[in-house]
Amino acid sequence: MMESLRNFLTGPRLFIVIAACALPFVFLGTSSLGTVFGGSLGTINGEDVSEADLNVAQNITIQRFKNIYGEEFDFNLLDEEMQFDQIKQELIVQKVLLSEARSLGFVNENTRREAKKDIIKNPLFQLDGVFDENIYEAQVNSNGQTKDGYIDLMTDLKAIELYRASLASLNFSTDKEALDIAYLLEQTVDVNFVKIDSDALERNIINTDEELEEFYNSNQVLFYSEEKRSFKYLTLSPKNYEEKVVVPEGYLESAYSEYLSKADERTQIRFSHIMIDKAKYDSSSEAFDAIQEIELKLLSGEDFSELASIYTDDEASKASGGDLEYFASDIFPAEFADAITNLNLNDISSIVELEDTLHILKITEFNEAETLSMEDMKKDIIGDLIDTESLALMTDDAGILDEMISSSNSIESIANAVEQDVLDSEMYSVNNFNFYEQDSRIKEFIFNPNSEIEVPTILELDDSIIIIALSEIQESALNDFESITIEVSEMLSKSKAIEKQNLLISEIEMAKSNNSLDSFISAYNFISKDSFIEVNRYSSLMPQEILEEVFKQKKGNSISLSARNGDSYILDLVNINSPTEESIEVLLDQYESFSEERLSSKMSEIINDDVFNNARVNLTNLVF
């Protein structure tokens, strides 16, 4: 994986692919870089760069790496310079695209409305599956933003997505390009080869006791044990504090009253509209005449969604028959709320006039939230209080324990302070560390050369706190020869096998030249000879890395190659076969799609280069 990671980190990223993951990952709780800076961080292509932008770029970058290398990938394991370089690239991408999107008018009321819809759909801002204004405000405030500021941020990201999508659609390929690729990739080869089986060769090697001891004594650096460490630890979770939570008198009744007061907010109204844009008409009266004609069609029984798909000027909802999804007072104008207040399911409103547009609304879904009794709500209300307060108590203790650690208290005295037991870990090496808590910071602390025995530290995990202190270090030491004889023998056999293969390759080439190959091979049970015809480049007959090299050769070439498993191949490329027209015709549709994807990727590279070559970066207060 590290090789692919190094390749991934060389040069700017293909933003066409990256930008698609932007919207879901604005909130990841990763804002460590943002605490270093304050105020404006400069500009990119005239777009202001704020601390919020930096945090978003950081979160998107981290998630991008996890998408590629798995959720367990720890971005912090990269060196700091590389981390900042990746985040800077993401900042440049976002701001250059935003600048272009803004110049093309993608930042408008429509994208703002769509951004608000995304906010309402975001589970982070919902209670029991319904958008909750208080949760929304608390979440954005905890991330250092205002409600309006977050809407602005999401609007910008939405505009970037629209611009990115328009760029990504700029791809097509000609029939000739598809044919060229098809003829190239459908070629086959005829090969003669000799194979040296490395495993079988090793099994034929015999090591004497003298050889083993000599190899052990000459290569002692290979036979040292790993350093091992053990530690003491204690963990705190909210469950440790649940019994300490006291429910205030009257709390249940007060919370239930608040629940009842928000019953209307949990009722969901889905509605559609037909919109007439006044700007498309010579006068407001002409626009009004146009929507009145639509109103008459509706009153005569014509289908609302069909009329919307024909007459509405709202391009965003036209394809869905005017669907605006669920009503929310902070997204849609107050006139819409007034118009639908007394409507029932499938009712149609009178004409609603706004400053620039005219609308007719229809209720398509009406889901009235069920109101539970206080007895039914009691368990959830009390449970939510206990969850919140136990977490707060644990957090309070974390502050106290941090002070105790700063005052050089032992882990035992810290455990006494919170009435917990100190536990002992087993001995771990850096390569077999499988502690039940998989947070990378624990491993980093345990094997940090600066960590001292009996000096504790505190780590705040996702839903708990752990205090750990090194208890023992077993230094690396030379293993006794008798205890690792098998390991020594395996390593010596592998070393001998490599030397033997190099000699055999030269001897095989010589035997080929004097026509004695068959008699030479017959003397060894780990050397075989074979011929394959019409082998395609993705065949399983040979290791893929061998075939990749074969298809780079010319007819008549002879080459010697080593596979990843250690086997050696001595190959003669007998012939390169072109595919038939009939076989290409069958596959042409697939190759047309492949050609378009290839061209799209190339287009991404070109645009990406243009982004970075033309970016006007003026960042301040950053260590970039």
N, C-alpha and C positions, 0 to 999 in steps of 0.2 A: 504493500500500500504506500509506503513512503516514497517509492520511485514515482508512482503516479501522482502523489501529492507534490513532489518537487516539480514535475512537469506542469501540474496545474498552476503552481505559483509563479511560473516564469512568464512575465508579461501581463498586460491588461487582460481582464476577463471578457468573455463574450456577453455583453450586457443584454442582448436580445433574450437570452436564456435566463439570465439572472433576474431581470426586472419582473418576470412573471411571478416570483415568489415574494414580492415586496409587501403587498397589502396584508396578508395574514399575520405578519411577524413584527408589527409595530410595537406591540407590547410583549416583551419576553422577560422583563425584569432585569435586563442586563444594561446597567448604566454606569458601570465603574469608570469609564473614560470621562463621562460627563461631569463627574464630581471634581475633575481637575481644572476645569475651565469655567468661565462665566461670561455672559454677554455674547455679543456677536463674535463669531470666529472668522469673519472675513466674507469674501464673495467668490463665486465661481460663475463665470459668464453673466455677471451682473446680478445673480440670485444670492440673496443673503444666506449665509450658513450659520445656523443657530446651534445651541447645545442640543436641542431636541433633534435636529437633523443628524448630528453626530451619533446620538444614541440610536436613532433609527438605522443609520448606516451600519453601526456596529451589530445591531440585532440581526439585520438582513444578512450581513456577512457571515455571522456565526451560523445562522440557519442554513445558508448556502453550503457551507462546509459539511454540516450534518446531513443535508440531503444527499451529498456525494459520498461521504465516508461513513455514514451511519450516525444514529442518535448518540452513540457513546463517544463520538469524537470530541476531544477537549481542545477548543480553540486556544486556550491559555498555554498549551504545550508548545505552540509556535513561539519563536523568540519575539521580543517586543517590537523590534523594527519591522518584522514581517507582518505582525498583527496590524500595526499602524498603516503599513503600505496597502494592505488589503482593504482596510476601512477607508483610506483616502481614495482608492480607486472607486469604491462604491459611492462615496460622496460626489466625486466628479461625474460619474455616470448619472446619478439621480439629478444633479443640478443642471448638467448640460441638457438632458432630456426635458427637464422642467422648463428651461429657458426656451427650447424649441417648441414645446407644447403650448406655452403661454403665447408665443409669437403667432402661432397658428389658431389661437382662439379656443384651445381645448380647456382652458381654465375658465369656466362659465357657470351660470346658474344650474345648468343641467348636470354637469359633473358634480357640483356641490350637492345637488339633491340626491344623486346616485351614491355619493360618499355617505350622506346621512342614512340612506337605506342600508348600506353596508354596516354602519355603526349599530343600527337597530337589530340587525341580524347577528351581530357578534355575540357569541355565548358569554363572553367576559362581562357584558353589560346586561345580562338577563337574570331574572329570578323566576324559577319554575318555567323556563322557556319563554318568558315575556320580558321585553325591554323594560328596565327599571332606571328611571332618571337619577335616583340617588346613587345607585351603584355606578352608573356612568360617570357622575361627577366625582365620586370618591376615587375611582380608578384613574381618571385622567389627572386629577389633582395629585395623586400619589406619585405620578410620573412627571411631576413638575410642569403640567400644562393646564390651560383653562379649557372649558368645554368648547368655546368658539375656536380657540387655537388648535384644538385637536381636529375639529371639523376642517379647518384650513389645511392642516397637514394631510388629512385623508383626501381632501379635494385635489391637492397637488399630486399625490400618489396616483389617484384615479386618472388624472390628466396624463401623467407619465405612462400609465398602462395603455391608454387609448393611442398615444403617439407610438409607443413600442409596438402595439398590435398592427398599426398601419405600416410600420417599417417591415415587420415580419411577413406581411402579405406580399411584399415586393419580390416574388420569385416565380420563375417559370423556366422551363427548359425546352429546347428544340428536339425534334425527333432524332436528329443526327447526334446530339449530345447523349441522349439515352442509348442509342445504338452503339456508340463508341464505348460507353461504359459497359454495356452488356457483352460486347465482343471481347473486351479485355478481361472481365471478371469470370466469364464462362469458359475461358481457355482451360485445357487440361494438359498434363505432361506425361510422358513415358520415361520411367527412370529405372536404371539398374543400380543396386546398392549392396554394400556390405555393412552389417551392423555388429558392433561390439557391445554385448550386454554387460553393463557395469556391475550389476548385482551378481550375475553368474560368475563374472571374473573374480569378484571379491571372495566368493565362496570357494574358489579354487586356490586361493592364496593360503599358504601355511606359514605361521609365524613361530619361530623358536623362542624358547624362554629367554635366551640371550638377546635376541632381537627386541623382544618386548621391553626388557629392562633397559637396554640401550636407548630405545625410543623414549621411554618414560624419563630417563635421566637427562636426555638431550632436549626434551620439550616440557620441562616441569611447569612452565607458565600455563600450559593447557590443562593442567590437572589440579588446579586449586579449587577448593570449595567456594561457594558463594557466601558472601557475608550475610548473616541472618540477624534479624532484630525482632524483639518482642516489645509489647507496650501494655500499659495499664489504661483503662478507659472507663468512662461512665457516660450514659446517654440520658437526655431529658427530652420528653415529648409532651405535647399538651395533655395526653392521658394521665401523666403524673400529677396533674393539677386539677383534674375534673372534680375531685371530691372537695377541693378547697373553694370552689365557686359557690357563692351565696346568691340566691335569687332574691332580689329586692322585693319588699312588700308592694303589691299592686302592679308588679312588672307585667304579669301575664295579661291582666285586664288592659293595661296601657298599650301593650304590643298588639293585642287583638283589635283594639279600637283603631290603631294605625292601619292594620290590615284591612279593616272594613272601609276606612276612608280612601283606600287606594283600589277598591274593587273596580271602579270605572276604568282605571288605568290598565287593568288586566283584560278588559274586554277588547277584542280585536275586531276591527272593521276593515275588510278588504274592499277596495273600490276601483273603478275604472273611470276614464274620462275621455271625452272628445274635445280637442282644443282647436281653436281658431286663433291664428296669430294676426293681430291687427296690422302689423307691419307689411303683410302680404297683400293688403287691400289699399285702395286709394283713399278710403276714409273709414272712420269707425262705424259709420252707419252701414257701409257695404259689408264690413266684417260681421256686423250684427245681423244683417239680412241673411248672410251665409249660414250662421249658426241657427237662425230661426228655421231655415229650410230643413236643416238636419233634425231640429226638434220636432217638426211636423212629421218627418219620416218615422221618428221614434214613436210618436203618438199614434201613428197609423199602424204600428205593430212590427216595423222592420227591426232586424236584429242589431243590438247595440254594438257588439264586437265587430260585426261585418262593416257597419257604418264607420266605426273608428278606424278600421284598417284601410278604409278608402279615403275618408275626409279629414282625419285628424292631422294637425300640423306638428304634433309631437313625435318626432322621428324615433325617439327612444322607446315609446310604448306602442308604436304603430303595428309592429309585427305581432304583438301579444293582444291585439284587440283593445288597446287603450289601458291595459292593466297597470295600476300604480302600486300594487301590492297593499301593505297594511298602512292604515292612516296613523300618523303621529303628529301631534300638535306642533312640535318644534321643527318639523320638516316642511309641512304644507301650510299655506297661508290661512289666516283666521277665517277668511271668506269660505274656504272649503269646510271648515268645522261647522260654521253656521248653516251651510247648505245641506249637510248630511245629518244634522242633529236629530231630526224627526223622521228620517227615512227608515223604512224597513227593508228586508231582503228583496233585491231585484227592483226596488223603487228607483226612479230617475228624478234628479233634481231639476229645478228651474235653471235658467241660464245664469251662470256666475260670471260677473265681470271683474277682471283685475285691470291693472294699469295698462298692460300691453297685450293681454290675451282674454279670450272668452272660453268658457268651459260648460259642459254638461256632465254631471257626475252620476254614477250608478253604483249601488251597493251590491257586491257580488258574493260576499261572505259576511256573516255576522255571528261571531263566536262569543257569547256572553260567558264570562268566567264564572265557574261555580264558586259560591261563597260557602266556606266550611264553617261549622260551629266552633265555638271556643274550645270545646272538649276535643274535637278532631284536630284542632291546630295546636293544642297544648304541647304535645310531644315535640313538634318542630320548633315552636317558639322557644321552649326551654332548651332544646338541643342546640339551637343557634346561639343562644346566650352562653351556654357552657363552652361551646367551641371557641367563641370569640374571647371570652374572659380567661379560659385556660391558656390560650395562646398568649394573651397579654401578660398573665402571671409568669409564664415561662420566659417571655421576653424580658420582663423585669428582673428575673433571676439571672438571666444571661448578662445583664449589665453589672450586677453584683459580683458574679463569678469572674467577669473580666477584670474587675478591680482587684479581686483576690489574687488573680494570676499576676497582675502587675505588681502586687505587693509580695511576690515570691512565696505565696502559700503553696503547700504540697497538694497533690491531687487527692490525698486522703482527707485533708482538712476541708477541701472544696466539697468532697462527697458528703462529709458530715454536715456541712452547711445546708445541703439540699436533701438530706436524709436518703441518700442513695448509696448503693454498694459499688465499690471499685472492682472491675473485672479485669482478668488477665488474658491477653491474647496468646496464641501459639507463636512459635518462631516462624518468621516469614523471610524469604529472600525477595529481592526486587522482582524476580521473574516468576515467583509462585505466590504473589500476594493476592489472596482471595478472601479478604475480610468481608463480612456480610454487608457492611456499608461500602458502596463502590465509588463514593465521591473521590475524585482524583487528588483533592487537597490532603486527604488523610495519608495516602501513599507518599505524596511529596514531602509531608512533614516527617514521616517515619524514616525515610531514606535520605533526608537532607543532611549533608555532612555537618551542618551547623547546629542541628538539633542536639540538645544535651539531655543526658539521662536524668530522670526525675524532675524535669522542668516542663510543666504542662502548658498546653495551649488550648484555646477554645475555637470551635468551628461551628458556624451556623449552617445547617443543612436545609434541605427543602422544607421539611416539616418537623425537624428536631434539632437538638444541640448535642454535640459530642465534645467532651474534654478528654484529651489524650496526653500521655507522657511516656517517653521511652523508658523501658525498664532494664533491657539487657541488649548488648551487642556482641554477637559471636563473630570475631574477625575471620576473614578469609584465610585459609591455611592449606598447605599442600596435603592432598589425600595420600594415604599410605598406598604403596604399589599393590599390595595384596587385596585391598578393598575395591580397586577399580581396574583389575586385570582385564575384564571383559571390555571396558571402555577403551583401554589402551590398545587392545587387540583390534577393535573395530576401527580406531583412528589410523593405526598403522596399516591395516589392510586397505583402507581407502586411499592412503597416501601411495602405497605400492601400486594400487590399481590405476591411479592416474598416470604414474610413470610408465606402467606397462602398456596402457592404451596409446600413449604417445609413440612408444617404440613400435607397437603393432601397426599403427597407421602408416608409418614409414615402410614397414615390411610388406604390408598389403599393397601399397602403391608399387613397390618393386616387383611383387608377385604378379600384379596385373600387367606390368610392362614385359615380363618374360613368359607370360601365359602359363604360370604355375599356380594361379589363384585357387583353383579347386583343391589341389593337393595340400596347399598351405592351410586353407580353412578346415579341412578334414582333421587336422591335428588338434583343433581346439573345440571344446563343447560350448564355448560362450561366443563364438563368431558364426554368423549366418549370412547367407547370400540370397537375394531375391530380386524379382523384377515386377514392377507395377506398371500398368498401362492406363491411360486416360484418368489420371488422378486429378481431381479438382482441388482448388486452393483451400477448401474447408473440409477436406477429407479427414476421417479419423484413422486412416491407415498409418499415418505418421504423426509425430508430434507437430503441433501447429507452428512452433518456432522454426522447425526444420523446413516445413512447406513454405513458410514466408520467404526464406532465403532461396529455396529452389526456384520459386516463381520470379526471382530477380535475375536469374541466370539466362544465358543464351544457349541455344541448342549446341551440344557437343562439349559443354563445360564439364569439368570434373572438380568436385569440391569435397572438403572434409569438414564436418560440422559436429558440434556437441549439443545434445539435448539437455533440457533443464534437469532431467532425472539422472544425468551422468552418462547415458549411452552415447556412443560415437557412431556417426554415419559417414561412409565414404561413398559418394554418389556420382553417377554419370547421367547427365541429362541427355536422353536419347532423342526426344522429339517434343515439340510444342504443338499441340493440336488446337486448331480454331474451331469454334462451335458451328453447327450447321444453321442455315437460315431458318429451318423449321423449328429448331429448338429455341432460337432467339425470339421467334414470333410468339411462341407460347409464353415466354417470360417477359415480353416487352412492357406490358402494363406495370409489372412490378418494378422494372428498371426506370420507367418514367417517373414513378413516385420517388424512387431512390435518387434519381437525378435532381428532382426538385428539392429534396432534402439537402443534397450536397450543395446545390446552388444557394439555398437559403443559408446554410452554414457559412458559405463563402461570403454571401452578402453581409452576414452578421460581422464577419471579420473586417470587411471593408468599412462598414459603418462604425464599428468599434474603434478602428484605427483613426477614423475621422474625428470621433468624439475626443480621444485623448490628444490628438495632434492639434486640435483647434480650441481646446479648453483654455479659457483665461482664468487661471487660478491665482487668487490673491487671499491666501489664508493667513490669519494671524493667531497668536496665542496657542498654536499647535506645535507638536514636536515632529510634525511631518517633515 
